[in-house]
Amino acid sequence: MSAHNHQTLHSKLTAAGLLITLGIIYGDIGTSPLYVMKAILDVHAISRDIVLGGISCIFWTLTLQTTLKYVIITLSADNHGEGGIFALYALVKRTKIKWLIVPAIIGGSALLADGIITPPISVTAAVEGVKTFYPSMTTKNIQIIVICILIALFTIQQFGTKLVGKFFAPMMLVWFSMLGILGTIQIFNDFSVFNAINPYYAYELLKIHPEGFFVLGAVFLCTTGAEALYSDMGHCGRKNIRISWIFVKIMLLLNYFGQGAYLINHEGKTLAQLGGGDDANPFYLMMETWFQPIGVVIATMAAVIASQALISGSFTLINEAMRLNFWPKVKIKYPTELKGQLYIPSINWLLLLGCIGIVLYFEKSENMEHAYGLAIVLCMIMTTMLLNFYLIMKRVKMYFIIPLITLYLVIEFSFLYANIVKFIDGGFVTLIIACVLIGIMATWFMAKQISHNYTKIVKIDNYKKVLAELSVDLSIPKYATHLIYMTNSTRSDEIEEKVMYSILQKRPKRADLYWFVHVNILSEPYKKEYRVTEIVKDDIYRVDFYLGFREPTKINLMFKQVIKDMVQRGEVDITSRYESLNKNNIIGDFKFVLSEKFLSNDSDLTFFEKVVMNNYFIMKKLSLSEEKGFGLDSSSVKVEQFPMVLHPPEIIDMKRLN
């Protein structure tokens, strides 16, 4: 996808674009009416003050948190049209402030961790609606239905969402329209519910509700999808999101106000007394009896779509983490030609196992509500911190930045404090998952840094003569016509010492042409460029690839393209140097040499370095091999083992005996 196409995507506002946005972006936030009011009331009797206060909190949370912070301000912080916490980090990385990696890793891990609870809570809350008109349905049966839906959903990921995507947008249009219509019908019974727009009711709720301030933990559920909304910006474009959000927000608010009007008319009762038993939900209760089965089907489809958006978001997040050196290399598939459409098998099945575990552990959506939101609020705080540096980078005036960032830190830390009680109720599950993910990302990043710091770099100039002579030394058997080494050296006049050791000493490798290939991962998402440096004509070349952090690393195909371009320009002759083959214009063979490091026994490590490096090598064994990671053809790859010596030991003083 070219930069021009991206600009078009982000500047174009089309009816099709708006419809697709409904299908992809708003699943998570769009299904929140299924459980938010139910979570606010919990088991308490319905009272006018609690209902109006709850809706007031929802109204101002959606306005300040989702509309102002995410839709208006954060969507402006796009990285060549891409959004999400890693895209934001890639932008602010340019400030050279090293510790900004901390909020990026914590935020990304928290978003992934909460992604494990979003599909189960959405689908379970939707399916539980069956109890409204079929009270004898058991929790076990609902669990089985939910698990079957989740297995089907995760199984179809490998085929891509192109076909299903065509169904998503109209389905979500039906869903949001249903939300608005259901709410409007109830509002006509009691217009006084609009008093909730007054923030005084929100303040009063925090004072009078039996759980006081902690009710914000339930209110927060109405905005949990805002972070995912920012992450998915690259799929639809900023303008389409901003315009479609007007419709989405109106429909959501109409439904919340409608639920409020319905509940006020049943003041004094508990939800369980209104029907559906313990799983009674005002969302379904306010429907006409004849419409309830239809409502459950539409809600379940919307919940599946919400889950789909989150699964796609998780794939994108892991892909970005790999490119930014936060995650071990894993297999990525591109099931369709659709932009940004990718599938990561390992993450897909891990997410499915996590989701099934959540359904079995929590059993009901009500129990999931108690655990949901704790990790995502951490992600929002981290986004606010990175956003602060983005605004500074953009030279926004401090008298605008300070009050704005302070406001959001106060709001989000209030939500965090209110969500802390969820830790005991199950929030520890998502936090443990987040901590494991933080551990993986931090270990991988630090190990890469340690490895980089102890890699010895030498000047190619010092080896030009010997390489040119080796190339024509007939006393050494030819290793390959074209010998290609992948290098981490960023400068074109330098190379790792181990590469020269491999060519000259490990087993002298004579080749007609030596190629050094380096891959630069850029801070922007979509770019494919390369540069060729001629070090010694017809002998030594260096190729630098400049790839966006969302581009697949297919070095095999890219290198072939470079060679083809160079041959067309007459810059290189790739026909075999063997006389008989050269006569018949046969192309020479290409061999890639990759070096795989292992930790040398001679390394003298600190305890911390030992922990980091040992964990790194365990993860490396489980991750994708270097050849597959670079997209190389295994038939033309030689992998060499190299000892990695950290803190080489001092010279041993020994005495020779005669």
C-alpha positions as CSV (number, residue, x, y, z in Angstrom):
1,M,0.0,0.0,0.0
2,S,1.6,3.3,-1.1
3,A,1.8,6.4,0.9
4,H,-0.4,8.1,-1.7
5,N,-3.1,5.5,-1.2
6,H,-2.9,6.0,2.6
7,Q,-3.4,9.8,2.2
8,T,-6.4,9.1,0.0
9,L,-7.8,6.7,2.6
10,H,-7.5,9.2,5.4
11,S,-8.7,12.2,3.5
12,K,-11.6,10.5,1.7
13,L,-15.0,10.4,3.3
14,T,-17.3,7.9,1.6
15,A,-20.6,6.2,2.4
16,A,-18.9,2.8,1.9
17,G,-16.1,3.9,4.2
18,L,-18.6,5.0,6.9
19,L,-20.4,1.6,6.6
20,I,-17.1,-0.4,6.8
21,T,-16.1,1.7,9.9
22,L,-19.3,0.6,11.6
23,G,-18.4,-3.1,11.0
24,I,-14.7,-2.9,12.0
25,I,-14.2,-0.2,14.6
26,Y,-17.1,-0.1,17.0
27,G,-17.7,-3.7,18.0
28,D,-16.3,-3.4,21.5
29,I,-17.7,-0.1,22.5
30,G,-21.0,-0.9,20.6
31,T,-21.8,-3.9,22.6
32,S,-21.3,-2.2,26.0
33,P,-25.1,-1.5,26.5
34,L,-25.4,-5.3,27.0
35,Y,-23.7,-5.1,30.4
36,V,-23.0,-1.6,31.7
37,M,-26.4,-0.7,33.3
38,K,-26.6,-4.2,34.7
39,A,-23.2,-3.9,36.3
40,I,-24.1,-0.4,37.8
41,L,-27.2,-1.7,39.5
42,D,-25.7,-5.1,40.3
43,V,-28.1,-6.7,42.9
44,H,-29.4,-3.4,44.4
45,A,-33.0,-2.2,44.2
46,I,-33.7,0.2,41.4
47,S,-33.8,3.8,42.5
48,R,-34.2,7.0,40.5
49,D,-31.0,8.6,41.8
50,I,-28.9,5.5,41.0
51,V,-30.3,5.3,37.5
52,L,-30.0,9.0,36.7
53,G,-26.5,9.1,38.3
54,G,-25.4,6.1,36.3
55,I,-26.5,7.5,33.0
56,S,-25.0,10.9,33.9
57,C,-21.6,9.1,34.5
58,I,-22.0,7.2,31.2
59,F,-22.9,10.4,29.2
60,W,-19.9,12.3,30.6
61,T,-17.5,9.4,30.2
62,L,-18.4,8.9,26.6
63,T,-18.1,12.6,26.0
64,L,-14.9,13.3,27.8
65,Q,-13.0,10.0,27.4
66,T,-14.2,8.6,24.1
67,T,-15.2,11.7,22.1
68,L,-12.8,14.3,23.3
69,K,-9.7,12.3,24.2
70,Y,-9.8,9.5,21.6
71,V,-12.0,10.6,18.6
72,I,-10.9,14.3,18.6
73,I,-7.4,14.4,20.1
74,T,-5.7,11.0,19.9
75,L,-6.9,10.2,16.4
76,S,-4.8,13.2,15.3
77,A,-1.7,11.3,16.6
78,D,-1.6,8.9,13.6
79,N,1.6,7.4,12.2
80,H,1.1,7.7,8.5
81,G,-2.5,6.8,9.0
82,E,-2.0,4.0,11.5
83,G,-3.1,4.2,15.2
84,G,-2.6,2.3,18.4
85,I,-0.2,2.5,21.3
86,F,2.8,1.0,19.4
87,A,2.2,3.3,16.4
88,L,2.1,6.2,18.9
89,Y,5.3,5.0,20.5
90,A,7.0,4.7,17.1
91,L,6.2,8.4,16.7
92,V,7.4,9.7,20.1
93,K,10.5,7.4,19.9
94,R,12.0,10.2,17.8
95,T,12.2,12.4,21.0
96,K,15.1,10.0,22.0
97,I,13.6,9.7,25.5
98,K,14.5,6.1,26.3
99,W,12.1,5.4,29.2
100,L,9.0,5.9,26.9
101,I,9.4,2.3,26.0
102,V,8.0,1.5,29.5
103,P,4.5,2.9,28.9
104,A,4.5,1.4,25.4
105,I,5.2,-2.1,26.7
106,I,2.8,-1.8,29.7
107,G,0.0,-0.4,27.5
108,G,0.4,-2.9,24.7
109,S,0.5,-5.8,27.1
110,A,-2.6,-4.5,29.0
111,L,-4.6,-4.1,25.8
112,L,-3.7,-7.7,24.7
113,A,-4.6,-9.0,28.2
114,D,-8.0,-7.4,28.2
115,G,-8.5,-8.7,24.7
116,I,-8.8,-12.2,26.3
117,I,-11.8,-11.2,28.3
118,T,-13.7,-9.0,25.7
119,P,-15.0,-11.8,23.4
120,P,-16.2,-14.0,26.4
121,I,-18.0,-11.1,28.1
122,S,-19.7,-9.8,24.9
123,V,-20.8,-13.2,23.7
124,T,-21.9,-14.4,27.2
125,A,-23.9,-11.3,27.9
126,A,-25.6,-11.6,24.5
127,V,-26.4,-15.3,24.9
128,E,-27.7,-14.9,28.5
129,G,-30.5,-12.9,27.0
130,V,-32.2,-16.3,26.3
131,K,-33.0,-16.5,30.0
132,T,-35.3,-13.5,29.6
133,F,-37.8,-15.6,27.7
134,Y,-36.5,-19.1,28.6
135,P,-35.7,-19.0,32.3
136,S,-35.0,-22.7,32.7
137,M,-31.8,-22.4,30.5
138,T,-28.9,-23.4,32.8
139,T,-25.5,-21.6,33.1
140,K,-23.8,-24.8,31.9
141,N,-25.8,-24.7,28.6
142,I,-25.0,-21.0,28.1
143,Q,-21.3,-21.8,28.6
144,I,-21.4,-24.6,26.0
145,I,-23.1,-22.3,23.4
146,V,-20.6,-19.5,24.1
147,I,-17.6,-21.8,23.8
148,C,-19.0,-23.3,20.5
149,I,-19.4,-19.7,19.1
150,L,-15.9,-18.8,20.2
151,I,-14.4,-22.0,18.6
152,A,-16.2,-21.2,15.3
153,L,-15.0,-17.6,15.4
154,F,-11.4,-18.4,16.0
155,T,-11.4,-21.2,13.5
156,I,-12.5,-19.0,10.6
157,Q,-9.7,-16.5,11.3
158,Q,-7.3,-18.5,9.1
159,F,-9.5,-17.8,6.0
160,G,-9.4,-14.0,6.5
161,T,-12.3,-11.7,7.1
162,K,-12.9,-10.6,3.6
163,L,-16.1,-12.6,3.1
164,V,-17.3,-12.2,6.6
165,G,-16.4,-8.5,6.5
166,K,-19.1,-7.8,3.8
167,F,-21.6,-9.1,6.3
168,F,-20.2,-7.2,9.3
169,A,-21.0,-3.6,8.2
170,P,-24.8,-4.1,7.5
171,M,-25.1,-6.2,10.6
172,M,-23.6,-3.5,12.8
173,L,-25.9,-0.9,11.1
174,V,-28.8,-3.1,12.1
175,W,-27.4,-3.4,15.7
176,F,-26.9,0.3,16.2
177,S,-30.3,1.1,14.7
178,M,-31.9,-1.4,17.0
179,L,-30.1,0.2,20.0
180,G,-31.5,3.6,19.0
181,I,-35.0,2.5,18.3
182,L,-35.3,0.4,21.5
183,G,-34.1,3.3,23.6
184,T,-36.3,5.9,21.9
185,I,-39.5,3.8,22.5
186,Q,-38.7,3.8,26.3
187,I,-37.7,7.5,26.4
188,F,-41.2,8.5,25.2
189,N,-42.5,7.0,28.4
190,D,-40.3,9.3,30.6
191,F,-38.5,12.3,29.2
192,S,-37.3,13.2,32.7
193,V,-34.4,10.8,32.1
194,F,-32.7,13.6,30.1
195,N,-32.0,15.3,33.5
196,A,-29.1,12.9,33.6
197,I,-27.2,15.2,31.2
198,N,-26.6,17.4,34.3
199,P,-23.3,16.2,35.8
200,Y,-24.6,16.9,39.3
201,Y,-26.4,13.6,39.1
202,A,-23.1,11.8,38.5
203,Y,-21.6,13.5,41.6
204,E,-24.6,12.6,43.7
205,L,-24.4,8.9,42.6
206,L,-20.8,8.6,43.7
207,K,-22.1,9.8,47.2
208,I,-25.3,7.8,47.5
209,H,-24.6,4.5,45.8
210,P,-23.9,1.6,48.2
211,E,-20.5,1.2,46.6
212,G,-19.9,4.9,46.3
213,F,-16.9,5.8,44.3
214,F,-16.3,2.2,43.1
215,V,-19.4,2.3,40.9
216,L,-17.0,4.1,38.4
217,G,-15.6,0.6,37.8
218,A,-18.9,-0.4,36.2
219,V,-19.3,2.9,34.4
220,F,-15.8,2.5,32.9
221,L,-17.1,-0.5,30.9
222,C,-18.9,2.0,28.6
223,T,-15.6,3.3,27.2
224,T,-13.4,0.2,27.2
225,G,-13.6,0.0,23.4
226,A,-12.0,3.5,22.9
227,E,-8.5,2.2,22.9
228,A,-9.4,-0.5,20.3
229,L,-11.0,2.3,18.2
230,Y,-7.7,4.1,18.1
231,S,-5.8,0.9,17.3
232,D,-8.0,0.1,14.3
233,M,-7.7,3.6,12.7
234,G,-5.5,2.3,9.9
235,H,-8.4,0.1,8.6
236,C,-10.9,2.9,7.9
237,G,-9.3,6.4,8.2
238,R,-9.7,9.2,10.7
239,K,-12.5,11.1,8.9
240,N,-14.7,8.0,8.6
241,I,-14.3,7.2,12.3
242,R,-15.0,10.8,13.4
243,I,-18.2,11.1,11.3
244,S,-19.5,7.7,12.0
245,W,-18.9,8.2,15.8
246,I,-21.6,10.9,15.7
247,F,-24.2,8.2,14.7
248,V,-22.7,5.6,17.0
249,K,-22.7,7.9,20.1
250,I,-26.3,9.0,19.5
251,M,-27.5,5.4,19.2
252,L,-25.5,4.3,22.3
253,L,-26.8,7.3,24.4
254,L,-30.4,6.7,23.2
255,N,-30.2,3.1,24.4
256,Y,-28.6,4.0,27.7
257,F,-31.3,6.7,28.3
258,G,-34.0,4.2,27.2
259,Q,-32.7,1.7,29.7
260,G,-32.8,4.4,32.3
261,A,-36.4,5.4,31.5
262,Y,-37.5,1.7,31.7
263,L,-35.8,1.3,35.1
264,I,-37.2,4.5,36.6
265,N,-40.7,3.1,35.8
266,H,-39.9,0.0,37.9
267,E,-38.4,1.8,40.9
268,G,-38.1,-0.2,44.1
269,K,-37.7,-3.6,42.4
270,T,-34.5,-5.5,41.7
271,L,-33.6,-6.7,38.2
272,A,-34.2,-10.3,39.2
273,Q,-37.8,-9.4,40.1
274,L,-38.4,-8.0,36.6
275,G,-37.7,-11.4,35.0
276,G,-34.8,-13.6,33.9
277,G,-33.7,-14.4,37.5
278,D,-30.1,-13.7,38.5
279,D,-29.0,-12.9,34.9
280,A,-31.8,-10.3,34.3
281,N,-30.6,-7.6,32.1
282,P,-32.3,-4.2,31.5
283,F,-31.2,-4.3,27.9
284,Y,-33.4,-7.3,27.2
285,L,-36.1,-6.5,29.7
286,M,-37.1,-3.3,27.9
287,M,-37.8,-5.2,24.7
288,E,-41.3,-6.4,23.8
289,T,-41.7,-10.1,24.6
290,W,-42.2,-11.1,20.9
291,F,-39.0,-9.2,20.0
292,Q,-36.7,-10.7,22.7
293,P,-35.6,-13.9,20.7
294,I,-34.8,-11.6,17.7
295,G,-32.9,-9.2,20.0
296,V,-30.8,-12.1,21.4
297,V,-29.8,-13.3,17.9
298,I,-28.9,-9.7,16.7
299,A,-27.0,-9.1,20.0
300,T,-25.1,-12.4,19.7
301,M,-24.1,-11.5,16.1
302,A,-22.9,-8.0,17.2
303,A,-20.9,-9.6,20.0
304,V,-19.2,-12.0,17.5
305,I,-18.4,-9.0,15.3
306,A,-17.0,-7.1,18.4
307,S,-14.8,-10.2,19.2
308,Q,-13.6,-10.3,15.5
309,A,-12.5,-6.7,15.7
310,L,-10.5,-7.4,18.8
311,I,-8.9,-10.5,17.4
312,S,-7.8,-8.6,14.3
313,G,-6.5,-5.9,16.6
314,S,-4.4,-8.4,18.6
315,F,-2.8,-9.7,15.4
316,T,-1.9,-6.2,14.4
317,L,-0.5,-5.4,17.8
318,I,1.7,-8.5,17.9
319,N,2.9,-7.8,14.4
320,E,3.9,-4.2,15.4
321,A,5.6,-5.6,18.6
322,M,7.7,-8.0,16.5
323,R,8.8,-5.1,14.2
324,L,9.7,-2.9,17.2
325,N,11.7,-5.8,18.7
326,F,9.3,-6.3,21.6
327,W,8.2,-9.8,20.6
328,P,9.8,-13.1,19.4
329,K,9.4,-13.8,15.7
330,V,6.2,-15.8,15.0
331,K,4.7,-17.1,11.8
332,I,2.4,-14.6,10.1
333,K,0.0,-15.5,7.3
334,Y,-1.7,-13.1,4.9
335,P,-5.0,-14.8,4.1
336,T,-6.3,-12.1,1.7
337,E,-5.1,-9.2,-0.3
338,L,-7.0,-6.9,2.0
339,K,-4.8,-4.1,3.5
340,G,-3.6,-4.8,7.0
341,Q,-5.3,-8.2,6.9
342,L,-3.0,-10.8,8.7
343,Y,-3.3,-14.0,10.7
344,I,-1.0,-15.2,13.4
345,P,-1.7,-18.9,14.1
346,S,0.1,-19.0,17.5
347,I,-1.7,-15.9,18.9
348,N,-5.1,-17.1,17.5
349,W,-5.0,-20.4,19.3
350,L,-3.6,-18.9,22.5
351,L,-6.4,-16.3,22.5
352,L,-9.0,-19.1,22.0
353,L,-7.5,-21.1,24.9
354,G,-7.6,-17.9,27.1
355,C,-11.2,-17.1,26.1
356,I,-12.4,-20.6,26.9
357,G,-10.5,-20.5,30.2
358,I,-12.3,-17.2,31.0
359,V,-15.7,-18.6,30.2
360,L,-15.1,-21.7,32.3
361,Y,-13.6,-19.8,35.2
362,F,-16.1,-16.9,35.5
363,E,-19.2,-18.8,34.2
364,K,-21.5,-15.7,34.0
365,S,-21.0,-12.3,32.3
366,E,-21.9,-10.8,35.7
367,N,-18.7,-12.3,37.2
368,M,-16.7,-11.2,34.1
369,E,-17.9,-7.6,34.6
370,H,-16.2,-7.7,38.0
371,A,-12.8,-8.5,36.4
372,Y,-13.2,-6.5,33.2
373,G,-11.6,-3.0,32.7
374,L,-8.7,-3.2,35.2
375,A,-6.1,-3.8,32.6
376,I,-7.6,-1.5,29.9
377,V,-7.5,1.5,32.2
378,L,-3.7,0.9,32.6
379,C,-3.5,1.0,28.8
380,M,-5.4,4.3,28.7
381,I,-3.1,5.9,31.3
382,M,0.0,4.8,29.2
383,T,-1.6,6.3,26.1
384,T,-2.1,9.6,27.9
385,M,1.6,9.6,28.9
386,L,2.7,9.0,25.4
387,L,0.2,11.5,24.0
388,N,1.7,14.1,26.3
389,F,5.1,13.7,24.6
390,Y,3.5,13.6,21.2
391,L,1.8,17.0,21.9
392,I,5.2,18.4,23.1
393,M,6.8,17.1,19.9
394,K,4.2,18.8,17.8
395,R,5.0,22.1,19.7
396,V,1.5,22.5,21.1
397,K,1.4,25.3,23.7
398,M,2.0,24.2,27.3
399,Y,-1.0,26.1,28.6
400,F,-3.1,23.7,26.5
401,I,-1.1,20.5,27.2
402,I,-0.9,20.8,31.0
403,P,-4.6,21.2,31.8
404,L,-5.6,18.6,29.2
405,I,-3.1,15.9,30.3
406,T,-3.9,16.6,34.0
407,L,-7.6,16.3,33.3
408,Y,-7.2,12.9,31.7
409,L,-4.7,11.6,34.3
410,V,-7.2,12.6,37.1
411,I,-10.1,10.9,35.2
412,E,-8.1,7.7,34.4
413,F,-6.5,7.4,37.8
414,S,-10.0,7.7,39.3
415,F,-11.1,4.9,37.1
416,L,-8.0,2.9,38.1
417,Y,-8.8,3.4,41.8
418,A,-12.4,2.4,41.2
419,N,-11.3,-0.7,39.3
420,I,-8.8,-1.8,42.0
421,V,-11.6,-3.6,43.9
422,K,-12.0,-5.8,40.8
423,F,-8.5,-7.3,41.5
424,I,-9.9,-9.7,44.1
425,D,-13.1,-10.4,42.0
426,G,-11.1,-11.7,39.1
427,G,-9.1,-8.7,37.8
428,F,-6.0,-10.5,38.9
429,V,-6.5,-12.9,35.9
430,T,-6.1,-10.1,33.3
431,L,-3.3,-8.5,35.4
432,I,-1.4,-11.8,35.6
433,I,-1.7,-12.2,31.8
434,A,-0.6,-8.6,31.3
435,C,2.5,-9.2,33.6
436,V,3.4,-12.3,31.6
437,L,3.2,-10.3,28.4
438,I,5.2,-7.4,29.9
439,G,7.8,-10.0,30.9
440,I,8.1,-11.4,27.4
441,M,8.3,-8.0,25.7
442,A,10.8,-6.5,28.3
443,T,13.0,-9.6,28.2
444,W,13.1,-9.7,24.4
445,F,13.8,-6.0,24.1
446,M,16.5,-6.0,26.8
447,A,18.2,-9.1,25.4
448,K,18.4,-7.5,21.9
449,Q,19.9,-4.4,23.5
450,I,22.5,-6.5,25.5
451,S,23.3,-8.6,22.4
452,H,23.7,-5.4,20.3
453,N,26.0,-3.8,22.9
454,Y,28.4,-6.8,22.8
455,T,28.5,-7.2,19.1
456,K,32.0,-6.2,17.7
457,I,31.9,-4.1,14.6
458,V,34.8,-3.8,12.1
459,K,35.5,-1.6,9.1
460,I,34.9,-3.3,5.7
461,D,37.8,-1.3,4.2
462,N,40.2,-3.4,6.2
463,Y,39.0,-6.6,4.5
464,K,38.4,-5.4,0.9
465,K,41.8,-6.6,-0.3
466,V,41.6,-10.1,1.3
467,L,38.0,-10.6,0.1
468,A,38.9,-9.6,-3.5
469,E,41.9,-12.0,-3.4
470,L,39.8,-14.8,-1.8
471,S,37.3,-14.4,-4.6
472,V,39.9,-15.5,-7.2
473,D,41.9,-18.0,-5.1
474,L,41.5,-21.2,-7.0
475,S,43.2,-23.3,-4.3
476,I,40.1,-22.9,-2.2
477,P,37.0,-24.8,-3.4
478,K,34.2,-22.4,-4.4
479,Y,31.5,-22.2,-1.7
480,A,28.8,-20.3,-3.8
481,T,28.6,-17.9,-6.7
482,H,26.7,-15.4,-4.6
483,L,27.3,-15.5,-0.8
484,I,24.8,-13.3,1.2
485,Y,25.1,-12.4,4.8
486,M,22.4,-10.7,6.9
487,T,24.0,-7.9,9.0
488,N,22.7,-5.8,11.9
489,S,25.3,-3.1,11.2
490,T,23.5,0.2,10.4
491,R,26.5,1.8,8.6
492,S,27.3,0.6,5.1
493,D,31.1,0.8,5.7
494,E,30.9,-1.5,8.7
495,I,30.2,-5.2,9.3
496,E,30.1,-7.5,12.4
497,E,33.4,-9.2,13.1
498,K,31.7,-12.6,13.2
499,V,30.8,-12.2,9.5
500,M,34.4,-11.8,8.6
501,Y,35.3,-14.6,10.9
502,S,32.8,-16.8,9.1
503,I,34.1,-15.9,5.6
504,L,37.9,-16.0,6.4
505,Q,38.4,-18.4,9.3
506,K,35.5,-20.7,10.2
507,R,35.9,-22.3,6.9
508,P,37.2,-20.0,4.1
509,K,34.3,-19.3,1.9
510,R,35.2,-18.4,-1.7
511,A,32.5,-16.8,-3.7
512,D,32.4,-14.7,-6.9
513,L,30.3,-12.0,-5.2
514,Y,29.8,-11.2,-1.5
515,W,26.5,-9.5,-0.5
516,F,25.8,-7.9,2.9
517,V,22.0,-7.3,3.5
518,H,20.6,-5.1,6.2
519,V,16.9,-4.6,7.1
520,N,15.9,-1.2,8.6
521,I,12.5,-1.2,10.3
522,L,11.1,2.3,10.0
523,S,8.9,4.3,12.4
524,E,6.2,4.5,9.7
525,P,3.9,1.6,8.8
526,Y,4.0,1.2,5.0
527,K,7.2,1.7,3.0
528,K,9.3,-0.6,0.8
529,E,12.6,1.0,-0.4
530,Y,16.1,-0.2,-0.9
531,R,19.6,1.2,-1.5
532,V,22.6,-0.6,-3.1
533,T,26.2,0.3,-2.1
534,E,29.0,-0.9,-4.3
535,I,32.0,-1.6,-2.1
536,V,34.2,-3.4,-4.6
537,K,32.9,-3.6,-8.2
538,D,31.9,-7.1,-9.2
539,D,33.0,-8.4,-5.8
540,I,31.3,-6.8,-2.7
541,Y,27.9,-5.1,-2.5
542,R,25.7,-4.0,0.3
543,V,21.8,-3.8,0.1
544,D,19.9,-1.8,2.7
545,F,16.1,-2.4,2.8
546,Y,13.9,0.2,4.4
547,L,10.6,-1.4,5.5
548,G,7.6,0.0,7.3
549,F,6.8,-1.7,10.6
550,R,3.7,-3.3,9.1
551,E,5.4,-4.6,6.0
552,P,6.1,-8.4,5.8
553,T,9.8,-9.2,5.8
554,K,10.1,-11.3,2.7
555,I,13.9,-11.0,2.0
556,N,14.0,-13.9,-0.4
557,L,11.6,-12.2,-2.9
558,M,12.9,-8.7,-2.2
559,F,16.5,-9.6,-2.8
560,K,15.5,-11.3,-6.1
561,Q,13.8,-8.1,-7.1
562,V,16.9,-6.1,-6.3
563,I,19.1,-8.4,-8.4
564,K,16.7,-8.2,-11.3
565,D,16.7,-4.4,-11.2
566,M,20.5,-4.3,-11.0
567,V,20.9,-6.7,-14.0
568,Q,18.5,-4.5,-16.0
569,R,20.6,-1.5,-15.2
570,G,23.8,-3.3,-16.2
571,E,25.2,-2.9,-12.7
572,V,26.0,-6.6,-12.0
573,D,26.5,-9.8,-13.9
574,I,24.9,-12.7,-12.2
575,T,25.7,-15.5,-14.7
576,S,27.7,-18.3,-13.3
577,R,31.5,-17.9,-13.4
578,Y,32.0,-21.6,-14.2
579,E,33.1,-21.7,-17.8
580,S,30.6,-24.3,-19.2
581,L,27.7,-22.6,-17.4
582,N,28.8,-19.1,-18.3
583,K,28.9,-20.1,-21.9
584,N,25.2,-21.1,-21.7
585,N,24.1,-18.0,-19.7
586,I,23.2,-20.1,-16.6
587,I,22.6,-17.9,-13.5
588,G,24.9,-18.6,-10.6
589,D,23.7,-20.0,-7.3
590,F,22.8,-17.8,-4.2
591,K,23.5,-18.9,-0.7
592,F,22.5,-17.1,2.5
593,V,24.5,-17.5,5.7
594,L,22.8,-16.7,9.0
595,S,24.5,-16.7,12.3
596,E,22.7,-18.1,15.3
597,K,24.1,-17.0,18.7
598,F,24.4,-19.1,21.8
599,L,25.6,-17.9,25.2
600,S,29.3,-18.7,25.6
601,N,30.5,-20.4,28.8
602,D,33.2,-17.7,28.9
603,S,30.6,-15.0,29.6
604,D,30.9,-13.4,33.0
605,L,27.3,-12.2,33.6
606,T,25.6,-10.2,36.3
607,F,22.6,-12.0,37.9
608,F,20.2,-9.7,36.0
609,E,21.9,-10.3,32.7
610,K,21.9,-14.1,33.3
611,V,18.1,-14.1,33.9
612,V,17.4,-11.9,30.9
613,M,19.6,-13.9,28.5
614,N,18.6,-17.3,29.7
615,N,14.9,-16.4,29.2
616,Y,15.7,-14.9,25.9
617,F,17.3,-18.1,24.6
618,I,14.4,-20.2,25.8
619,M,12.0,-17.9,24.0
620,K,14.2,-18.0,20.9
621,K,13.9,-21.8,20.8
622,L,10.1,-21.5,20.8
623,S,10.0,-18.7,18.2
624,L,10.3,-18.7,14.5
625,S,13.8,-19.5,13.1
626,E,15.8,-16.7,11.6
627,E,15.5,-18.1,8.1
628,K,11.7,-18.3,8.3
629,G,11.6,-14.9,10.0
630,F,13.4,-13.3,7.0
631,G,11.2,-15.3,4.6
632,L,14.2,-17.2,3.1
633,D,14.1,-20.4,1.1
634,S,15.6,-23.1,3.5
635,S,17.3,-24.9,0.6
636,S,19.7,-22.0,0.1
637,V,20.4,-21.1,3.7
638,K,23.3,-22.1,5.9
639,V,22.9,-21.4,9.6
640,E,26.1,-21.1,11.6
641,Q,26.4,-21.2,15.4
642,F,28.4,-18.4,17.1
643,P,29.3,-18.1,20.7
644,M,28.1,-14.8,22.3
645,V,30.6,-13.6,24.8
646,L,29.4,-11.1,27.3
647,H,32.0,-9.5,29.7
648,P,34.9,-11.6,28.4
649,P,36.9,-13.0,31.4
650,E,40.2,-11.3,32.3
651,I,43.4,-12.8,30.8
652,I,44.5,-15.7,32.9
653,D,48.0,-15.3,34.2
654,M,49.7,-18.6,33.8
655,K,53.3,-19.7,34.3
656,R,55.1,-22.0,31.9
657,L,57.1,-24.9,33.3
658,N,60.2,-26.1,31.4
